[in-house]
């Protein structure tokens, strides 16, 4: 009997709802140094996503923690950011975000089995159920995906479903890590785990207005107005504990920044602003817009560059590079979606066409540079040609030096 089925046969689902028991669990995790971790949360109930349940599995225990009953979860976040405890997750961006928001720091020893599987096969991202079946040959059911995790009491079915999300994780990582190590890819995986954590950290540092699309179309005055409006929306959302988009939609913020109404009546000319949930904040919005209008010209923000302003030539070359990237991924059984995006390909094209100045593009760094870099440079330099591979070949194309 493997670890992932052991807890069901000998134990009832364990729910921890007292601070003392939670601290004892954290001490156990600290002692063993390796734990699977997952969360259940509700993303649209308040200003930030609200934790409804935390799930943990070590080789000895499998337990859920009720965050609505525990006064402080600080002992867990301290473990998650230390340099001794390995925390294993699946698709762990949300878990990393919770950690950053509550501790102000990035996890130090995080493992993500979804990323690891993308370095073992050509599919990414794979669902948890798919990875369990692919790696362990076990089929599990997901029948609680629409549960209200903030409602109490939680049912046995909810707890069983939630603990399923961690009970297989350590077995999966044991298989994955052995495979990756035998093929000299474990360092690739560790680099990707760290990169995912850094990406979440950088996203958390963005100003509210930086998350909006279309800001590159705004003039300096309009951008200043949008910055003020976005800051107002965040403050209002936090004060009312509501999702920011329910205080004011993104598209309405952008429209207000462009129109810059000076009265409530002018603001009501914007479609949908007469809805009750938006209308009651219009007097404050007009004041915010007026404040932005008083900013001196020399203190206005610079216009933003469009993120994806690739020329048609860059796009064509990027598609050609995509064929080469896809071919190497097929050859080495790596997921292309993990290896590089269209934006990554475009950045590489610009880097080479602009004289290779500045920081190396992602596709020329680390394991990507080792695996793809030589071929991608040769394609860009015109030093290779390619043809369709014979039927039954490992890859669809064959690239050969000129």
N, C-alpha and C positions, 0 to 999 in steps of 0.2 A: 504493500500500500504506500503510495507516494504522499508527500507532505500535503499536497493540495486537496486530497480527499480525507486526510486524517481528521481534521477538526470537525467535519460533519458527522463522522461516525462515532466520535467519543465525547463531543461537547455540544451543548446548546449555544446558539449565537450569544456572545458576551457583549453586553452593553454597559459601558462605564458612565455613570452619571454623578459621581462624587469626586471632589477635588483630590482627596487622599488616594483613592484608587487610581486616578489619572496620573498622579505623581509617581505612584508605584509602578505603573506601566512604563512611564518614561525612564525610570531607573532600570527596569528590565531591558528596554531598548538600548540604553547607554551601555549596559554590560555586554550585550551580545554584539552590538555594533553594526547590525545589518537588519533592515526592516523594509517591508513593502508598505506603501502609503498611497491612499486615495481619499478623495473627498466627494461628498454629495452636497450640492449647494443650489440656491435659487438665485438667478442672475437678474431678475426683473422685479424684485420686491422692494428694493431700497436703493439708496445712492450707490452703494457698492454691492457686489454679490455677497449673499449672506450664507455662511456655512450652516448646513443642516446636519452633517454627520462627518466624522473623521474615522477612517478605517486603517487598521494596522495589522500586519502579519509578520511574525518572526518564525523561526523554526520550531518554537515551543508554544506560541500563542497566536490567536487570531481574535481581535477585539475591535469593537466599534466604540467611539467616544461621542457622547452627546454634548456638543458645544453650547447648547442652550441651557444646560444645567451646570456646566463647569465655569466657575468664576474667572479663571485665568488659564489660557492655553500657552502661556509663555514658556513653560518647561519644554514643550514640544518644539516651538520655533527655535529655542536655544540649541536643541539637538540637531535640527535640520541645517543650521548654519555652522555647526562645529566641523572640525577637520578630522573627526574620528568615526562618525556615524555615516554609513552608506545608506542612502534612501533611494529605494527603487520604485519607480512610478510607471504609468502608461499614459502617454500623451499628456505630460505633466505641466503644461504651461499654466493651467489654472492653479495648481498646487504651488508652483514657483511664485506666481503672482500673490497668492495669499501670504506666502512667507515674506516676500519683499514688503508688502503693505503693512504687515504686523511686526516685523523685526527691523526693517530698514536695511537688510543685508541679503546677499545672494547665497543660496545653498552651496556648500563647498564640495560635497561628495554625492552628487545626484546622478542616478542612472535612469535612463528612459528606455523601456523595452520596445516601444514603438520605433524610436530612432534606431535602436540596435537591429531590429528586424529589417529596416530599410537598407542596412549594410550587409544583409544576408540574402536578400531577394529583390526582385524588381518592382515590388509593390510597396507604395508608401503614400499616405499613412494607412496602416491596417487597423481595423477595430480590435478591441481587446478580445472579443469572442473569436475573431479570425486568427489572432496570434495564438490563443490557447489551443485552438484546433490544429493549427499548422505545426506548432512546436511540440505540444504534448499529446495530440491526438484525442483530446477531450472536447466534447460538445457541451456548451452551457447555454442556458436560456436567459434572455433579457426581457422580463415582463413587468419591470417597475420603472421604466425609463421616464414615465410622466408622473412619477410620485411627487407629492408635495412634501419635501423633506423638512419643512419647518412646522408641519403639523404634528401634534403629539396626542396620544402615544404612537410610537412607531410600531408597525406590525412585525411579526416574525418573518413574513414574506419579504418585507422591506429589508430587514437586517440580513437575512440569508442572501438576498440579491447583492446588497452592499458589500458583504464580506467575501462574496465570490470575486469581487473586483480586486481583491488583494491576495486571496488564498492560493492562487496559482503563480503569482508574480515571481517569487524567489526561485521556483523550479524552472520557470522560463528563463530567467537571467542566468541561472547556472548552466543551462544548455547553450544559451547564446554566447556567454562569455568564453566558454570552452571552445566553441566553434570560431569565434573571432580571434582568440589567442592563437589557435592553431594555424590561422591564415594571416597572421600579422596585421589584423585589423582592429585589435582592441584599442590601440592608441587613436585610431580614426574615431571610434565610438566615443571615447572619453573627450576628444576635441569637440565632437558634436553636442555632447551633453553640456559642456561648458558654454558653447556658443548659444545654445537654446536659452540657458539661464541669462546670459548677457543680453540677448535680444529682448527678453521680457523686462529686464532691468532698464534698458534704454527706452523701451516703450513706456514704462512707468514714469520716466523723467520728462516725457513730452508735455509741453503746455497744452491746455485744452484745445486751443484753436489749431494746433498742429495736427490734430487727428482728423480735421475736416478736409474733405476733398473739394477741389476747385479754388483754393485760396490763391493760386498763381494767377488767376484771372482778375484779382482785385487790385485797384490802385493803392497807393500808400495810405491815403486817407481812409479808404474803405477797409483796408487791412487793419489799421489802428482801431476802427470801429468794431470790426469783428473780434479782435483781441479783447476789447472791453466787454463786449456782449458775451463772449464765451466765458470769461472770468465771472461775470455776473451770474450766468447760468449755473456754473459749478458751485458758487456760494449758495445760490438758492436751492439747488438740488441737495446739497449737503445739509442745509438747515431744515429742509422739509423731508429729508431721507427718502428721496424719490430718484429714480433714474434720470439722468440729465436730459435725455431725449424726451421725457414726459413733461419736463418743465418747458422746454422749447425744442422743437425739431431742428436738426442740422440745416435743412433746406430753408427754413424760416429765418434762422440766424443769418445765413448768407444773404438772403433777400433783404433783410433789414439793414445789413451792412452796406448793401448797394444803394438802397433807396434813401436811407438815413432820414426817416420822417421826423418832423419837429413837433408834431402834436399826436395825441392819441387817435384823433380822427384820421389823420394821414396814415398812421400805422394800421388802422383797421381796413385800409384799402388793400393791404396784402392778404391774399387769399388764405383762408383757414385761421387767421389771427382773431377772428370773431368767435372762435370756439371758447367755451367757458374756461377750459383748463389753461389756455394761453392768454385770454383777454384780461384776466385780473392782474397780470404783471406788466401791462403795457405802459402805465405811467412811469414805472421805474425804468423800463427799457428806453423810453424817450429821454429820460434824464441821463442814462448811460451814453446814449448816442450824442447828446449835447456835450457831455464831458469829452468825448472823443473828438468832437468838432473844435474844441478849444486847444487841442494839442498843437504847439508851434510846428511849422513846416520842417524845421531842422531837427525835430525830435520824432518825426514819423518813422515807422519801421520801413526797412527796405522791401521792395517787392520780392515775392518768392518765385524761385525758378520752378518750372514744371518738372515733376519727378521723372516722368516717362516721355521726355521730349526727343526721342530717337528719330533720326531722319529716316526716310524711306529706304535709303541705301543701307543704313545701320540695321534696319529691320530685316532686310533681305539677307545680309551677311550673317545676322544672328540666327536666322532659320537654317542656313547652311551649317553653321557651327552646331546647331541643335542636332543635326543628323549625325555628326561626328560624336557628339556627347552621348547620344542615344546608343550608338554602336558600341562604344566602350563600356557603357553601363550593361548592355546585353552580354558582352564578352565576359565581364567580371561579376555579373549577377548583383548589381547594385541598382537601387531605385533611382531613376533619373529625377524624380520629383524631389528627392533629398539631395542629390548631387548638385543641381543647379536649376534656377528658374530662368524664364525669358529675360528678366531684368539682369540677372547675373551674366547672361550671354551678351546682352547689350553693353553692359559695363566693360566687358572684356574687349569688345569691338572698339569702343571709344578709346579705351586705354591704348590699344595698339595703333589705331589710326591717328591719335593725337600725339604720338611720339613716345608712348610708354613713360609718362611722367606721373608722379604721385604714388599713392599706395597701390600695391598689387591688387588686382581684382580677386574676388573670392576664388574663382576657378583656377587661379595660378598659385593659391596658397595651400600649404599643408598637404594632406592626403589627396586633395583634388588636383593640386599641381603635379604630384607624383603620378597620378593615374591618368589625368586628361591633358595636362599642360603641354607636353611635347606635341601631341597630335593637333591640339587646337592652334598652337602657334604655327605649325606647319601648314595647316589649312589656311590661316590668315596670310601667310607668306607665299602661298601658291606653290609649296614644295611637295604637295601630294596630289594624287588623283584617286578617284574611287570608282568602283563598279559594283554591280549587283552580285551578291554572293550566290554560288550554286545552291540549289534546293537541298535542305538538310544541314546547311552550315550553321555554326553556332551564332553567327551574327548576320543581319540582312545585307550588310555592305562590307566591302573589302577596301581598305585604304592602303595605298602603296606609294612609296617615295617616287618622285619623278626621276 
